[in-house]
Amino acid sequence: MKAFRSIRLRLLLFSLVVTLFALMAAGAGLVSLFGRHIERRIASELDVTINQIAAGIEAPQGGSLALTALPTNPRFAQPYSGLYWQVTDESRGTVQRSQSLWDVQIALPNLEGTSAESQSGRAEGPAGQTLFLREKRLVIALPGGDRTVRITLAEDEADIRTLRDAFRSELVPALLILGTVLLIGAWLQVGAGLRPFASVRRGVRDIRTGARKRLSPDVPVEIGPLVEEVNTLLDTQDGLMARARDRAADLAHGLRTPLTALASDAERLKAEGHPEIAAEVSALAARMRRSVERELARARERHSDERQSVRLQEAANAIVRTLMRTPKGEHLEFDVDCTDEIALKADADDLYDVLGNLLENAVRAAATRVRISCSAEDGQWLIAVENDGAAIAPEKIKALSARGRRQDETEGAGLGLAIVSDVLAAYGSAPDFFSSPLGGLGVRFRLPRASEGG
């Protein structure tokens, strides 16, 4: 779950970075385009004034140029207003200019040739500001001969910057709103895109807990191959586990007869007066039998989806009946405090392994009584096996769960507890050792509850 959230966070961070970069680039591009649009609009307006001035140029009797159609914009009459005109008679070197220029003449850039189209440029204004220029050089046929006239219109570039800045200030909130909408969309898109993987994750969890056997193939086509590969892997694993269980069963059957013969040989040795050798042979046979049982328990560990409902009382009574026929068990009182309604979602062999080993240890340690009890806890069954034998020091209780440690070195309780730990681990559980109110050792473990009617 943590890794899944990390992927979502990384995708959202990536979307945030990309969105911010895109908005910044779009904002800069829009401001630049707007500035160019303003320049074109101002250029168009200045061209109108240039044409107006050109239409009113006269030269009576070939004298100085006379401007009969001056622009009417009041800014041309206001000194340093930011809007200027200048007409240069290049044939005679005379200059006429608007009152807004006062006594300053615009230093014009070089303008090559004549053209019917106006040209743009930049120049320094009367107050040191930068001016945006529109110019046209014309050859005008007059009674005294042709004249080359250069008509210049200029506007303070600060006006363009003011408009551009105003546009930028209005654009930023719009981009922020757009960015918010895009991020919300990205969040929704990431959620929708990862939702199929969330269903796969839940499916894997259900497989692990036993709610289902395989992932559902009803997924988007993009993750269909992943689901198919996982299901194929599960099929392969089930096949391998089945073969492993079969090999373990074959091994157990193959060793059962030699171990039985070895135990018989030990009894004959004991009867013939060799008790020490008989004890060693018996201990070796018992150790081999428990090793085989432990490996069988491991081999039987299977996916939870194969676990069926098993009745706790039925399993406990079956084991108790067997133990009551042993020399130690026939003198003990067994208290099975479990109702018939208690059902576990577990493999029957696994439950018999766990209860069998715990009850065998309890019988060995008990003085007069062994108790099996059960209670519900957090959707599971809590099963406890207790005895009234000798009390165990608190510091020794934790050592009982260590691998290979034994309460009784001669009887192999430690190996039995190791088998219990191996089996319970497949269910996400573990043995919990405690001092029993009966006086001896108690062991608790948890197993899942079977579904209703299971």
C-alpha positions as CSV (number, residue, x, y, z in Angstrom):
1,M,0.0,0.0,0.0
2,K,2.9,2.4,0.8
3,A,4.6,1.7,-2.5
4,F,1.3,2.2,-4.3
5,R,0.8,5.7,-2.6
6,S,4.4,6.5,-3.5
7,I,3.7,5.8,-7.2
8,R,0.6,8.0,-7.1
9,L,2.6,10.8,-5.3
10,R,5.4,10.7,-7.9
11,L,2.9,10.8,-10.8
12,L,1.1,13.8,-9.2
13,L,4.5,15.6,-8.6
14,F,5.4,14.9,-12.2
15,S,2.1,16.3,-13.4
16,L,2.6,19.4,-11.2
17,V,6.0,20.1,-12.6
18,V,4.9,19.6,-16.2
19,T,1.8,21.7,-15.7
20,L,3.8,24.6,-14.1
21,F,6.3,24.4,-16.9
22,A,3.6,24.4,-19.5
23,L,1.7,27.3,-17.9
24,M,4.9,29.4,-17.6
25,A,5.8,28.7,-21.2
26,A,2.2,29.4,-22.4
27,G,2.1,32.6,-20.3
28,A,5.4,33.9,-21.7
29,G,4.3,33.0,-25.2
30,L,0.9,34.7,-24.8
31,V,2.5,37.9,-23.4
32,S,4.9,37.9,-26.3
33,L,2.2,37.4,-28.9
34,F,0.1,40.1,-27.2
35,G,3.0,42.5,-27.4
36,R,3.5,41.8,-31.1
37,H,-0.3,42.3,-31.6
38,I,-0.1,45.7,-29.8
39,E,2.9,46.7,-32.0
40,R,1.0,45.8,-35.1
41,R,-2.1,47.7,-33.9
42,I,-0.1,50.8,-33.1
43,A,1.8,50.5,-36.4
44,S,-1.5,50.4,-38.2
45,E,-2.7,53.5,-36.4
46,L,0.5,55.4,-37.1
47,D,0.4,54.4,-40.8
48,V,-3.0,56.1,-41.0
49,T,-1.4,59.3,-39.7
50,I,1.5,58.9,-42.1
51,N,-0.9,58.7,-45.0
52,Q,-2.8,61.7,-43.7
53,I,0.4,63.8,-43.5
54,A,1.6,62.6,-46.9
55,A,-1.7,63.6,-48.5
56,G,-1.4,67.2,-47.3
57,I,2.2,67.9,-48.4
58,E,2.6,70.9,-50.7
59,A,5.4,73.1,-52.0
60,P,4.1,76.5,-53.3
61,Q,6.3,77.8,-56.2
62,G,8.9,75.1,-55.4
63,G,9.6,76.5,-51.9
64,S,9.6,74.8,-48.6
65,L,7.2,72.0,-47.8
66,A,3.9,73.0,-46.5
67,L,1.8,70.5,-44.4
68,T,-1.9,71.3,-45.0
69,A,-3.3,68.2,-43.2
70,L,-1.8,68.0,-39.7
71,P,-2.8,65.2,-37.3
72,T,-5.6,66.3,-34.9
73,N,-4.6,64.1,-31.9
74,P,-4.1,66.5,-29.0
75,R,-1.1,64.6,-27.8
76,F,0.9,65.9,-30.7
77,A,0.5,69.4,-29.2
78,Q,1.5,68.4,-25.7
79,P,5.3,68.5,-25.0
80,Y,6.9,65.2,-24.5
81,S,3.6,63.4,-24.6
82,G,5.0,60.2,-26.0
83,L,3.4,60.7,-29.4
84,Y,5.4,62.5,-32.1
85,W,5.6,63.2,-35.8
86,Q,8.5,64.4,-37.9
87,V,8.7,65.2,-41.6
88,T,12.2,65.5,-43.2
89,D,12.7,67.1,-46.6
90,E,15.8,65.1,-47.6
91,S,16.1,67.1,-50.8
92,R,16.7,70.4,-49.0
93,G,17.6,69.1,-45.5
94,T,14.7,70.8,-43.7
95,V,12.8,69.2,-40.8
96,Q,9.3,69.9,-39.5
97,R,8.0,68.3,-36.3
98,S,5.1,68.2,-33.9
99,Q,4.9,70.5,-30.9
100,S,5.2,67.4,-28.6
101,L,8.9,67.2,-29.7
102,W,9.4,70.8,-28.5
103,D,12.9,71.7,-29.6
104,V,14.2,68.1,-30.0
105,Q,14.8,66.3,-33.3
106,I,14.5,62.6,-33.4
107,A,17.8,60.9,-34.5
108,L,16.5,58.6,-37.1
109,P,18.1,55.3,-38.1
110,N,19.2,54.7,-41.6
111,L,16.4,54.0,-44.0
112,E,17.3,52.5,-47.3
113,G,15.4,53.2,-50.5
114,T,11.8,54.3,-51.0
115,S,8.7,52.1,-50.5
116,A,5.0,52.3,-50.5
117,E,5.0,50.3,-47.3
118,S,6.0,51.8,-43.9
119,Q,8.9,50.3,-41.9
120,S,9.3,49.9,-38.2
121,G,12.3,50.7,-36.0
122,R,13.5,52.0,-32.7
123,A,15.1,55.4,-31.8
124,E,15.8,57.5,-28.7
125,G,13.1,60.0,-27.7
126,P,13.4,63.5,-26.4
127,A,13.4,62.4,-22.8
128,G,15.8,59.6,-23.3
129,Q,13.1,57.0,-23.6
130,T,12.9,54.4,-26.4
131,L,10.5,55.2,-29.2
132,F,8.7,52.8,-31.5
133,L,8.9,54.2,-35.0
134,R,6.9,53.9,-38.2
135,E,8.5,55.5,-41.2
136,K,7.9,55.9,-44.9
137,R,10.2,57.5,-47.5
138,L,8.3,59.0,-50.5
139,V,9.3,60.7,-53.7
140,I,6.6,63.4,-54.2
141,A,6.1,65.1,-57.6
142,L,5.8,68.8,-57.0
143,P,5.6,71.8,-59.4
144,G,9.2,72.7,-58.6
145,G,10.4,69.1,-59.1
146,D,10.4,65.8,-57.3
147,R,11.1,65.9,-53.6
148,T,12.3,62.9,-51.4
149,V,10.3,63.2,-48.1
150,R,10.8,61.0,-45.0
151,I,7.7,60.9,-42.8
152,T,8.2,59.5,-39.3
153,L,5.6,58.8,-36.6
154,A,6.8,57.7,-33.1
155,E,5.2,56.5,-29.9
156,D,6.8,55.9,-26.5
157,E,7.5,52.2,-26.1
158,A,6.5,52.6,-22.5
159,D,2.9,52.7,-23.7
160,I,3.4,49.2,-25.3
161,R,5.0,47.9,-22.1
162,T,2.1,49.3,-20.0
163,L,-0.4,47.4,-22.2
164,R,1.7,44.3,-22.1
165,D,2.0,44.4,-18.3
166,A,-1.7,45.0,-17.9
167,F,-2.3,42.0,-20.0
168,R,0.2,39.9,-18.0
169,S,-1.5,40.9,-14.7
170,E,-4.9,39.8,-16.0
171,L,-3.4,36.6,-17.6
172,V,-1.8,35.3,-14.4
173,P,-5.1,34.7,-12.5
174,A,-6.5,33.0,-15.5
175,L,-3.4,30.8,-15.8
176,L,-3.7,29.9,-12.1
177,I,-7.3,28.9,-12.5
178,L,-6.3,26.9,-15.6
179,G,-3.5,25.3,-13.7
180,T,-5.8,24.3,-10.8
181,V,-8.2,22.8,-13.2
182,L,-5.4,20.9,-15.0
183,L,-4.0,19.6,-11.7
184,I,-7.5,18.4,-10.6
185,G,-7.8,16.7,-13.9
186,A,-4.4,15.1,-13.5
187,W,-5.3,13.9,-10.0
188,L,-8.5,12.4,-11.3
189,Q,-6.6,10.9,-14.3
190,V,-3.9,9.4,-12.1
191,G,-6.6,8.0,-9.8
192,A,-8.5,6.5,-12.8
193,G,-5.3,5.2,-14.3
194,L,-4.1,3.5,-11.1
195,R,-7.5,2.2,-10.2
196,P,-7.0,-1.1,-12.1
197,F,-3.7,-1.6,-10.3
198,A,-5.5,-1.1,-7.0
199,S,-7.9,-3.8,-8.0
200,V,-5.0,-6.1,-8.8
201,R,-3.5,-5.3,-5.4
202,R,-6.7,-6.2,-3.7
203,G,-6.9,-9.3,-5.8
204,V,-3.4,-10.4,-4.7
205,R,-4.4,-9.6,-1.1
206,D,-7.5,-11.7,-1.4
207,I,-5.4,-14.6,-2.9
208,R,-3.1,-14.3,0.1
209,T,-5.9,-14.3,2.6
210,G,-7.9,-17.0,0.8
211,A,-10.9,-15.0,-0.5
212,R,-10.1,-16.0,-4.1
213,K,-7.9,-18.3,-6.0
214,R,-6.9,-16.2,-9.1
215,L,-7.0,-12.6,-10.2
216,S,-10.1,-11.6,-12.2
217,P,-9.4,-11.3,-15.9
218,D,-12.0,-8.4,-16.1
219,V,-9.4,-5.6,-16.3
220,P,-8.4,-3.0,-18.9
221,V,-6.5,-4.4,-21.8
222,E,-3.4,-2.5,-20.8
223,I,-2.9,-4.6,-17.6
224,G,-4.4,-7.7,-19.0
225,P,-1.0,-9.3,-19.8
226,L,0.1,-8.6,-16.2
227,V,-2.9,-10.3,-14.7
228,E,-2.5,-13.2,-17.1
229,E,1.2,-13.6,-16.1
230,V,0.3,-13.5,-12.4
231,N,-2.3,-16.2,-12.8
232,T,0.1,-18.3,-14.8
233,L,2.7,-17.9,-12.1
234,L,0.1,-19.0,-9.5
235,D,-0.8,-22.1,-11.6
236,T,2.9,-23.0,-11.9
237,Q,3.4,-22.5,-8.2
238,D,0.4,-24.6,-7.3
239,G,1.8,-27.4,-9.6
240,L,5.2,-27.2,-7.9
241,M,3.7,-27.3,-4.5
242,A,1.5,-30.3,-5.4
243,R,4.5,-32.2,-6.7
244,A,6.5,-31.2,-3.5
245,R,3.7,-32.5,-1.3
246,D,3.5,-35.7,-3.3
247,R,7.3,-36.2,-3.0
248,A,7.1,-35.5,0.8
249,A,4.3,-38.0,1.2
250,D,6.3,-40.6,-0.8
251,L,9.3,-39.9,1.4
252,A,7.2,-40.3,4.6
253,H,5.8,-43.6,3.4
254,G,9.2,-44.8,2.5
255,L,10.7,-44.0,5.9
256,R,7.7,-45.1,8.0
257,T,8.5,-48.8,7.8
258,P,12.3,-48.5,8.5
259,L,11.5,-46.2,11.5
260,T,9.0,-48.7,12.8
261,A,11.5,-51.5,12.4
262,L,14.1,-49.4,14.2
263,A,11.8,-48.8,17.1
264,S,11.1,-52.6,17.3
265,D,14.9,-53.2,17.3
266,A,15.2,-50.8,20.2
267,E,12.6,-52.7,22.2
268,R,14.5,-56.0,21.5
269,L,17.7,-54.5,22.6
270,K,16.1,-53.3,25.8
271,A,14.7,-56.7,26.5
272,E,18.1,-58.3,25.9
273,G,19.7,-56.1,28.5
274,H,21.1,-53.3,26.5
275,P,19.0,-50.3,27.9
276,E,21.5,-47.6,27.0
277,I,21.8,-48.7,23.4
278,A,18.0,-49.1,23.2
279,A,17.5,-45.6,24.5
280,E,19.9,-44.1,21.9
281,V,18.2,-46.0,19.1
282,S,14.7,-44.9,20.4
283,A,15.9,-41.3,20.6
284,L,17.4,-41.4,17.1
285,A,14.2,-42.9,15.7
286,A,12.0,-40.3,17.5
287,R,14.2,-37.5,16.2
288,M,14.0,-38.9,12.6
289,R,10.2,-39.3,12.9
290,R,9.8,-35.7,14.0
291,S,12.1,-34.4,11.3
292,V,10.0,-36.2,8.7
293,E,6.8,-34.8,10.3
294,R,8.2,-31.3,10.3
295,E,9.1,-31.5,6.6
296,L,5.7,-33.0,5.9
297,A,4.2,-30.0,7.7
298,R,6.2,-27.6,5.6
299,A,5.3,-29.4,2.4
300,R,1.6,-29.2,3.3
301,E,1.7,-25.5,3.7
302,R,-0.5,-24.4,0.9
303,H,-2.3,-21.2,-0.3
304,S,-5.1,-20.1,1.9
305,D,-7.5,-20.5,-1.0
306,E,-7.1,-24.2,-0.6
307,R,-8.0,-24.1,3.1
308,Q,-11.4,-25.5,4.1
309,S,-13.6,-25.2,7.1
310,V,-12.5,-27.5,10.0
311,R,-14.2,-28.0,13.3
312,L,-12.0,-27.3,16.3
313,Q,-13.9,-29.5,18.8
314,E,-13.8,-32.5,16.4
315,A,-10.0,-32.2,15.8
316,A,-9.3,-31.7,19.5
317,N,-11.4,-34.6,20.6
318,A,-9.7,-36.9,18.0
319,I,-6.2,-36.0,19.3
320,V,-7.3,-36.3,22.9
321,R,-8.7,-39.8,22.3
322,T,-5.3,-40.8,20.9
323,L,-3.3,-39.2,23.8
324,M,-5.6,-40.9,26.4
325,R,-4.3,-44.2,25.2
326,T,-0.7,-43.3,26.0
327,P,0.9,-44.3,29.3
328,K,1.0,-40.7,30.6
329,G,-2.3,-39.5,29.0
330,E,-4.5,-42.2,30.5
331,H,-3.9,-40.7,34.0
332,L,-4.8,-37.1,33.0
333,E,-8.0,-35.1,32.8
334,F,-8.6,-33.4,29.4
335,D,-10.9,-30.4,29.3
336,V,-12.0,-29.4,25.8
337,D,-13.7,-26.1,26.3
338,C,-14.8,-25.5,22.7
339,T,-18.3,-25.6,21.2
340,D,-19.1,-27.6,18.1
341,E,-20.0,-24.3,16.3
342,I,-16.4,-23.1,16.3
343,A,-15.0,-23.6,12.7
344,L,-11.6,-22.6,11.5
345,K,-10.5,-21.7,8.0
346,A,-7.5,-24.0,7.9
347,D,-6.2,-27.2,6.4
348,A,-7.2,-30.1,8.6
349,D,-3.7,-31.6,8.5
350,D,-2.2,-28.2,9.6
351,L,-4.6,-28.0,12.5
352,Y,-3.8,-31.6,13.6
353,D,-0.1,-30.8,13.4
354,V,-0.4,-27.7,15.6
355,L,-2.8,-29.1,18.2
356,G,-1.1,-32.5,18.2
357,N,2.3,-31.2,19.0
358,L,1.0,-28.7,21.6
359,L,-1.1,-31.3,23.3
360,E,1.8,-33.8,23.3
361,N,4.0,-31.3,25.0
362,A,1.2,-30.4,27.4
363,V,0.7,-34.1,28.3
364,R,4.4,-34.5,29.0
365,A,4.5,-31.5,31.3
366,A,1.0,-31.9,33.0
367,A,0.5,-33.2,36.5
368,T,-3.2,-34.0,36.4
369,R,-5.0,-31.8,33.8
370,V,-4.8,-30.4,30.3
371,R,-7.2,-27.8,29.0
372,I,-8.0,-26.6,25.4
373,S,-10.0,-23.4,25.2
374,C,-11.1,-21.0,22.5
375,S,-12.4,-17.4,22.2
376,A,-13.2,-15.0,19.4
377,E,-10.8,-12.1,18.9
378,D,-10.6,-9.6,16.0
379,G,-12.4,-11.8,13.5
380,Q,-10.2,-14.8,14.4
381,W,-10.3,-17.7,16.9
382,L,-7.8,-17.6,19.8
383,I,-7.0,-21.2,20.8
384,A,-5.1,-21.9,24.0
385,V,-3.5,-25.2,25.3
386,E,-2.6,-25.2,29.0
387,N,-1.5,-27.7,31.6
388,D,-1.1,-27.7,35.4
389,G,2.5,-28.9,35.4
390,A,5.5,-27.2,36.9
391,A,5.7,-23.5,36.5
392,I,8.3,-22.1,34.1
393,A,10.3,-19.0,34.9
394,P,9.3,-15.9,32.9
395,E,12.8,-15.5,31.4
396,K,12.6,-19.1,30.0
397,I,9.2,-18.6,28.4
398,K,10.6,-16.5,25.5
399,A,13.3,-19.0,24.9
400,L,10.7,-21.7,24.1
401,S,9.9,-20.0,20.8
402,A,13.5,-20.0,19.6
403,R,14.3,-22.4,16.8
404,G,15.7,-25.7,18.1
405,R,15.3,-24.9,21.8
406,R,13.7,-27.6,23.9
407,Q,11.8,-27.7,27.2
408,D,12.7,-31.4,27.4
409,E,15.9,-32.4,25.6
410,T,15.1,-36.1,25.8
411,E,11.6,-35.9,24.4
412,G,12.1,-33.3,21.7
413,A,9.5,-30.7,22.6
414,G,11.5,-28.0,20.9
415,L,11.3,-29.6,17.5
416,G,7.5,-30.0,18.0
417,L,7.2,-26.3,18.7
418,A,9.3,-25.5,15.7
419,I,6.8,-27.5,13.6
420,V,4.0,-25.5,15.2
421,S,5.8,-22.2,14.4
422,D,6.3,-23.3,10.7
423,V,2.7,-24.2,10.2
424,L,1.3,-21.1,11.9
425,A,3.6,-18.8,9.9
426,A,1.7,-19.9,6.8
427,Y,-1.4,-18.3,8.4
428,G,0.3,-15.1,9.5
429,S,0.2,-16.4,13.1
430,A,2.7,-17.5,15.7
431,P,2.7,-19.3,19.1
432,D,2.4,-17.1,22.2
433,F,3.7,-18.6,25.4
434,F,2.4,-17.6,28.8
435,S,2.1,-18.8,32.4
436,S,-1.2,-20.6,32.7
437,P,-3.6,-20.0,35.6
438,L,-3.6,-23.8,36.0
439,G,0.0,-23.5,37.1
440,G,2.0,-24.7,34.1
441,L,2.8,-23.5,30.6
442,G,0.1,-22.2,28.2
443,V,0.4,-21.7,24.5
444,R,-2.0,-19.5,22.5
445,F,-2.3,-19.2,18.7
446,R,-4.7,-17.5,16.3
447,L,-6.4,-19.0,13.2
448,P,-8.9,-17.3,10.9
449,R,-12.6,-18.0,11.3
450,A,-14.4,-19.9,8.7
451,S,-17.2,-18.1,6.8
452,E,-20.8,-18.7,7.8
453,G,-21.8,-22.0,6.6
454,G,-18.2,-22.9,5.7
